[in-house]
Amino acid sequence: MIVLVLNCGSSSIKYQVIDIDDNSNALLAKGLVDRIGLPEGSLTHKPSGKDKFELRMPIPDHTTGISLVLKALTDPAHGVIANLSDVKAVGHRVAHGGEFFPDSCVVDEQAKEHIRSLFEIAPLHNPANLEGVLSIEKVLPGVPQVTVFDTSFHQTIPAINYLYALPSEYYEKYRVRKYGFHGTSHKYVAKVGAELTGVDLGASKIITCHIGNGGSVTAILNGKSYDTSMGFSPLDGLVMGTRCGMVDASAITFIGENENMTYSELNTMMNKKSGVLGLTGISSDMRDIDAAYDAGNERAITARDMYYNRVKKFVGEYAAEMGGVDLLIFTGGVGENSSELRTYVCSDMEFMGIEIDETVNAATHGDNAVLSTADSKVKVAVIATNEELVIATDTYRLTKDLQ
């Protein structure tokens, strides 16, 4: 059964085409639409057994990006399916499921309405995720679709970690609480990382760092999410590409009052104009920040150090919260490819039992690898996330009997 997986991020679309059944899966193609909304976007399409295809052009929004993906999949030269009717189901990553979705689900009208109702608290992702669903409905009418939610893995977080110290009526009326995100990635890399390093997932303390344009750190206790840095929305926690992360709420109300900003304007400022973009005025992309950093740009130096240091803070916090750590994992676009980030986070952490081999670390970019030294009490690993495989597996599980 051929499944198309669409994973729409705030500035990217990762996709895979997977032929899957009960016993195996075969990757037919994968690709990335990157730098959406920036002056020059890109499509990198990698069909199995064929030459890679690359395209550079402005990609203003996710609709344009999805159109490019579908065109690439059926292209006579570098496509992998004869036509779109070969796709029997489509799986989508959706950032926010609220308390509506403790598990993945087959898309119906109610599911779409629930996803839409959460736009306000996931403004960078849920609209793009639903856009993918609606686009596929037009191109592949009648083909089953499944939504897999970032928030589902974090439903095991205990109340002491998911509640806010606000009047209880706001949780009871509006379900204002921590939900957490990137759950599909955290779940996948914890499992793969435990297997790679020989750690018992069901009896372990693992910290996973999914670091990219958006980022989060998760404490995983005995295989279940125990705490995570993102909160009610994907805005909280780390410094990100365009998001401010954790900030004193009074600073926001102060700015709003003095600038006569509406709630909507404040929301846009925190979600789309802050992070490393707001700090530097250069870009939301860490590759651009790295270049400016190397050129000696003072704002870029401060922004990158803040970005790295916030990750390190959460590692320390979660080690304290769980009473130690057995395995530290880096994943995501920056986590997998930036040896500088990993060095920064792991430096001066010998007191926690973290020691990494800098030679291995410097040579690791996008591949699974153990970075810790033989003497390190804590295992440290880089794991290439594969949210798409998790999404494909759930999509197959939920739709195989509908064919």
C-alpha positions as CSV (number, residue, x, y, z in Angstrom):
1,M,0.0,0.0,0.0
2,I,1.5,3.3,-1.1
3,V,1.3,6.1,1.5
4,L,2.2,9.7,1.0
5,V,3.3,11.5,4.1
6,L,3.3,15.3,4.4
7,N,5.1,16.9,7.3
8,C,4.5,20.7,7.1
9,G,6.6,22.7,9.5
10,S,6.6,26.4,10.0
11,S,9.0,27.0,7.1
12,S,9.3,23.6,5.4
13,I,7.6,20.6,4.1
14,K,9.2,17.2,4.5
15,Y,7.6,14.4,2.6
16,Q,8.0,10.7,1.9
17,V,6.3,8.1,-0.3
18,I,6.4,4.7,1.4
19,D,5.2,1.4,0.2
20,I,4.1,-0.3,3.5
21,D,2.4,-3.4,4.7
22,D,2.2,-5.4,7.9
23,N,5.7,-6.7,7.7
24,S,7.8,-4.2,5.9
25,N,8.2,-0.8,4.4
26,A,10.0,0.5,1.4
27,L,10.9,4.2,0.8
28,L,10.1,5.2,-2.8
29,A,11.1,8.8,-2.5
30,K,11.6,11.6,0.0
31,G,12.2,15.2,-0.2
32,L,12.2,18.6,1.4
33,V,10.7,21.9,0.5
34,D,12.7,24.4,2.5
35,R,13.0,28.2,3.3
36,I,9.3,28.8,2.7
37,G,8.5,32.5,2.8
38,L,12.2,33.6,2.4
39,P,13.5,35.2,-0.8
40,E,14.7,32.0,-2.3
41,G,13.1,28.6,-1.5
42,S,14.2,25.2,-2.6
43,L,12.8,21.7,-3.4
44,T,15.1,18.7,-3.0
45,H,13.5,15.5,-4.3
46,K,15.3,12.2,-3.8
47,P,13.6,9.3,-5.6
48,S,15.0,5.8,-4.7
49,G,17.1,4.5,-7.6
50,K,17.1,7.7,-9.6
51,D,19.1,10.9,-9.6
52,K,18.3,13.6,-7.1
53,F,16.2,16.6,-8.5
54,E,16.7,20.1,-7.2
55,L,14.8,23.3,-7.8
56,R,15.3,26.8,-6.5
57,M,12.6,29.4,-6.7
58,P,10.6,31.6,-4.5
59,I,8.1,29.5,-2.5
60,P,5.8,32.0,-0.8
61,D,3.5,29.6,1.0
62,H,2.7,26.0,1.8
63,T,0.2,25.7,-1.0
64,T,2.9,26.4,-3.6
65,G,5.2,24.0,-1.8
66,I,2.7,21.1,-1.8
67,S,2.0,21.7,-5.5
68,L,5.7,21.3,-6.3
69,V,5.8,18.1,-4.3
70,L,2.9,16.5,-6.2
71,K,4.4,17.6,-9.5
72,A,7.7,16.0,-8.6
73,L,6.1,12.7,-7.5
74,T,4.5,12.2,-11.0
75,D,7.2,13.7,-13.2
76,P,8.2,11.3,-16.0
77,A,11.9,11.7,-15.4
78,H,12.2,11.8,-11.6
79,G,8.8,10.7,-10.3
80,V,8.1,7.4,-8.5
81,I,4.4,6.9,-9.3
82,A,2.6,6.8,-12.6
83,N,-0.1,9.1,-11.4
84,L,-1.6,10.3,-8.1
85,S,-4.2,7.6,-8.1
86,D,-1.5,5.2,-7.1
87,V,-1.5,6.8,-3.6
88,K,-3.9,4.9,-1.4
89,A,-3.7,7.0,1.7
90,V,-2.1,10.2,2.9
91,G,-0.8,10.9,6.4
92,H,-0.3,14.3,7.8
93,R,1.7,15.6,10.7
94,V,-0.5,18.1,12.7
95,A,1.1,20.2,15.4
96,H,-1.8,20.7,17.9
97,G,-4.5,18.2,18.8
98,G,-5.5,19.8,22.1
99,E,-7.3,17.3,24.3
100,F,-9.3,16.2,21.2
101,F,-6.8,13.7,19.9
102,P,-5.1,11.3,22.3
103,D,-4.2,9.2,19.2
104,S,-4.0,9.6,15.4
105,C,-7.3,9.6,13.5
106,V,-8.8,9.2,10.1
107,V,-9.8,12.7,8.8
108,D,-13.5,13.6,8.8
109,E,-15.3,16.9,9.0
110,Q,-15.2,16.9,12.8
111,A,-11.4,16.3,12.9
112,K,-10.9,19.2,10.5
113,E,-13.1,21.5,12.6
114,H,-11.1,20.5,15.8
115,I,-7.8,21.2,14.0
116,R,-9.2,24.6,12.8
117,S,-10.4,25.5,16.3
118,L,-6.7,25.3,17.4
119,F,-5.4,27.7,14.8
120,E,-5.2,30.5,17.5
121,I,-2.7,28.6,19.6
122,A,-0.7,27.0,16.8
123,P,-0.7,29.8,14.2
124,L,2.5,28.7,12.4
125,H,1.6,25.1,12.0
126,N,-2.1,24.1,12.2
127,P,-3.1,26.3,9.3
128,A,-0.4,24.8,7.2
129,N,-1.2,21.3,8.3
130,L,-4.9,21.7,7.5
131,E,-3.9,23.3,4.2
132,G,-2.2,20.1,3.3
133,V,-5.3,18.1,4.1
134,L,-7.6,20.4,2.0
135,S,-5.1,20.4,-0.9
136,I,-5.0,16.6,-1.0
137,E,-8.9,16.5,-0.9
138,K,-8.9,18.4,-4.2
139,V,-6.2,16.4,-5.9
140,L,-7.1,13.0,-4.6
141,P,-10.8,13.1,-3.8
142,G,-11.9,10.1,-1.8
143,V,-8.5,8.9,-0.7
144,P,-8.4,8.3,3.0
145,Q,-6.3,10.8,5.1
146,V,-4.9,10.4,8.6
147,T,-3.7,13.1,11.0
148,V,-0.9,12.3,13.4
149,F,-0.6,14.8,16.3
150,D,2.5,16.2,17.9
151,T,0.6,16.5,21.1
152,S,-0.5,12.9,21.5
153,F,2.8,11.5,22.9
154,H,2.7,14.2,25.7
155,Q,-0.6,13.1,27.1
156,T,1.3,11.1,29.7
157,I,2.7,14.3,31.3
158,P,1.5,14.5,34.9
159,A,-0.6,17.3,36.2
160,I,2.2,18.8,38.2
161,N,4.0,19.5,34.8
162,Y,1.1,20.2,32.5
163,L,-1.0,22.6,34.7
164,Y,-0.1,26.3,35.0
165,A,-0.4,28.1,38.3
166,L,-3.3,30.2,37.1
167,P,-6.9,30.2,38.5
168,S,-8.3,26.7,37.9
169,E,-11.3,28.1,36.1
170,Y,-9.2,28.8,33.0
171,Y,-8.3,25.2,32.7
172,E,-11.8,24.0,33.4
173,K,-13.3,26.5,30.9
174,Y,-10.7,26.7,28.2
175,R,-8.3,23.8,28.8
176,V,-5.4,26.2,29.2
177,R,-2.5,23.8,30.0
178,K,0.8,22.5,28.6
179,Y,0.3,20.3,25.6
180,G,3.8,19.9,24.2
181,F,4.8,19.4,20.6
182,H,7.2,17.4,18.3
183,G,5.9,14.4,20.1
184,T,6.2,12.1,17.0
185,S,9.9,13.0,16.8
186,H,10.6,12.7,20.5
187,K,8.9,9.3,20.6
188,Y,10.8,8.0,17.5
189,V,14.3,9.1,18.4
190,A,14.0,7.9,22.0
191,K,13.2,4.4,20.8
192,V,15.9,4.4,18.1
193,G,18.5,6.0,20.4
194,A,17.8,3.5,23.2
195,E,18.3,0.7,20.8
196,L,21.5,2.2,19.4
197,T,23.1,2.8,22.8
198,G,21.8,-0.3,24.6
199,V,19.6,1.7,27.0
200,D,16.4,0.0,28.3
201,L,13.7,2.4,27.1
202,G,11.1,1.1,29.6
203,A,13.5,1.7,32.6
204,S,15.4,4.8,31.7
205,K,15.8,8.6,32.0
206,I,16.1,10.1,28.5
207,I,16.3,13.7,27.4
208,T,15.6,14.4,23.7
209,C,16.5,17.7,22.0
210,H,14.6,18.3,18.8
211,I,16.3,21.5,17.5
212,G,15.4,23.2,14.3
213,N,13.5,26.4,13.2
214,G,11.2,25.3,15.9
215,G,12.6,23.4,18.8
216,S,11.7,21.6,22.0
217,V,13.4,19.5,24.7
218,T,11.5,16.5,26.3
219,A,12.1,14.5,29.5
220,I,11.2,10.9,28.9
221,L,10.8,8.8,32.0
222,N,10.6,5.0,31.4
223,G,9.5,5.5,27.8
224,K,6.8,8.1,28.5
225,S,6.8,11.8,28.2
226,Y,7.2,13.4,31.6
227,D,7.8,17.0,30.8
228,T,8.5,19.1,27.7
229,S,9.6,22.7,26.9
230,M,6.8,23.7,24.6
231,G,3.5,24.5,26.4
232,F,0.0,25.6,25.6
233,S,1.2,26.5,22.1
234,P,4.5,25.9,20.3
235,L,5.6,29.4,21.4
236,D,7.0,28.4,24.8
237,G,10.4,27.1,25.8
238,L,13.5,27.5,23.5
239,V,14.6,30.4,21.5
240,M,13.5,29.5,17.9
241,G,13.6,30.9,14.4
242,T,10.8,33.4,14.8
243,R,9.4,32.5,18.3
244,C,10.6,34.1,21.5
245,G,10.3,31.1,23.7
246,M,9.9,31.5,27.4
247,V,9.5,35.2,28.5
248,D,8.1,37.1,31.5
249,A,4.5,37.7,30.6
250,S,4.7,41.1,32.1
251,A,7.3,42.1,29.5
252,I,4.7,41.4,26.8
253,T,1.9,43.3,28.5
254,F,4.3,46.2,29.0
255,I,5.2,46.3,25.3
256,G,1.5,46.0,24.3
257,E,0.5,48.8,26.5
258,N,3.3,51.2,25.4
259,E,3.0,50.3,21.7
260,N,-0.9,50.2,21.7
261,M,-0.8,46.7,20.3
262,T,-3.8,44.5,20.0
263,Y,-3.7,40.9,21.3
264,S,-3.5,39.7,17.7
265,E,-0.5,42.0,17.0
266,L,1.3,40.8,20.2
267,N,0.6,37.2,19.1
268,T,2.1,37.9,15.7
269,M,5.1,39.6,17.2
270,M,5.9,36.7,19.6
271,N,5.3,34.0,17.0
272,K,6.6,35.5,13.7
273,K,8.8,38.4,14.5
274,S,10.9,37.2,17.5
275,G,13.4,34.5,18.1
276,V,16.7,34.8,16.2
277,L,15.0,36.8,13.5
278,G,13.9,39.4,16.0
279,L,17.2,39.4,17.8
280,T,19.3,39.8,14.7
281,G,17.1,41.4,12.0
282,I,18.9,39.0,9.6
283,S,17.0,35.8,9.2
284,S,15.0,33.1,10.9
285,D,17.3,30.4,9.4
286,M,20.2,29.2,11.6
287,R,22.4,28.7,8.5
288,D,22.2,32.5,7.9
289,I,22.8,33.2,11.6
290,D,25.9,30.9,11.5
291,A,27.3,32.8,8.5
292,A,26.7,36.1,10.3
293,Y,28.2,34.7,13.5
294,D,31.4,33.6,11.6
295,A,31.6,37.1,10.1
296,G,31.6,38.6,13.6
297,N,28.1,40.1,13.7
298,E,27.5,41.0,17.3
299,R,23.8,40.4,17.2
300,A,24.2,37.1,15.5
301,I,26.8,36.0,18.2
302,T,24.4,36.9,21.0
303,A,21.4,35.3,19.3
304,R,23.2,32.0,18.5
305,D,24.6,31.8,22.0
306,M,21.1,32.4,23.5
307,Y,19.7,29.8,21.2
308,Y,22.2,27.2,22.3
309,N,22.2,28.2,25.9
310,R,18.4,27.8,26.3
311,V,18.8,24.1,25.2
312,K,21.5,23.6,27.8
313,K,19.2,25.0,30.5
314,F,16.5,22.6,29.8
315,V,18.9,19.6,29.8
316,G,19.9,20.6,33.3
317,E,16.4,21.2,34.4
318,Y,15.1,17.8,33.2
319,A,18.0,15.9,34.6
320,A,17.2,17.4,38.0
321,E,13.5,16.7,37.5
322,M,14.0,13.0,36.7
323,G,16.9,12.5,39.2
324,G,19.5,12.0,36.5
325,V,19.8,11.1,32.9
326,D,20.9,7.9,31.1
327,L,20.8,9.1,27.5
328,L,20.9,12.6,25.8
329,I,19.7,12.7,22.2
330,F,20.0,15.5,19.6
331,T,17.8,15.5,16.5
332,G,16.1,18.0,14.2
333,G,17.7,20.0,11.4
334,V,20.0,21.9,13.7
335,G,20.4,19.1,16.3
336,E,21.5,16.6,13.6
337,N,23.8,18.9,11.7
338,S,25.3,21.4,14.1
339,S,28.3,20.0,15.9
340,E,28.7,23.5,17.4
341,L,25.3,23.3,19.1
342,R,26.1,19.8,20.5
343,T,29.5,21.0,21.8
344,Y,28.0,24.0,23.5
345,V,25.3,22.0,25.2
346,C,27.6,19.2,26.4
347,S,30.5,21.4,27.5
348,D,31.3,21.6,31.2
349,M,28.7,18.9,31.9
350,E,31.2,16.3,33.2
351,F,29.6,16.9,36.7
352,M,26.5,15.3,35.2
353,G,28.4,12.4,33.7
354,I,28.3,13.8,30.1
355,E,31.5,13.5,28.1
356,I,31.6,13.5,24.3
357,D,34.2,12.6,21.7
358,E,34.8,15.9,19.8
359,T,36.3,14.1,16.9
360,V,33.2,12.0,16.3
361,N,31.0,15.0,17.1
362,A,32.7,17.2,14.5
363,A,32.3,14.5,11.8
364,T,28.6,13.8,12.5
365,H,26.1,15.5,10.2
366,G,22.7,14.0,9.8
367,D,23.6,10.4,10.6
368,N,22.9,8.3,13.6
369,A,25.9,8.2,15.9
370,V,27.0,7.7,19.5
371,L,28.9,10.8,20.6
372,S,29.7,9.9,24.2
373,T,33.1,8.7,25.2
374,A,33.6,5.1,26.5
375,D,34.0,6.6,30.0
376,S,30.9,8.8,29.9
377,K,28.3,7.8,32.5
378,V,25.6,9.4,30.2
379,K,25.2,8.1,26.7
380,V,25.0,10.9,24.1
381,A,23.7,10.3,20.6
382,V,22.6,12.0,17.4
383,I,19.5,10.4,15.9
384,A,18.1,11.4,12.5
385,T,14.4,11.8,13.2
386,N,11.9,10.0,11.0
387,E,8.6,11.4,11.9
388,E,7.4,10.4,8.4
389,L,7.8,6.7,9.1
390,V,5.8,7.0,12.3
391,I,3.1,8.9,10.4
392,A,3.1,6.3,7.6
393,T,2.8,3.4,10.1
394,D,-0.2,5.0,11.8
395,T,-1.8,5.9,8.4
396,Y,-1.5,2.3,7.3
397,R,-2.8,1.0,10.6
398,L,-5.9,3.2,10.4
399,T,-6.7,2.8,6.7
400,K,-5.6,-0.7,5.6
401,D,-9.1,-2.0,6.2
402,L,-10.7,0.9,4.2
403,Q,-9.1,-0.1,0.9
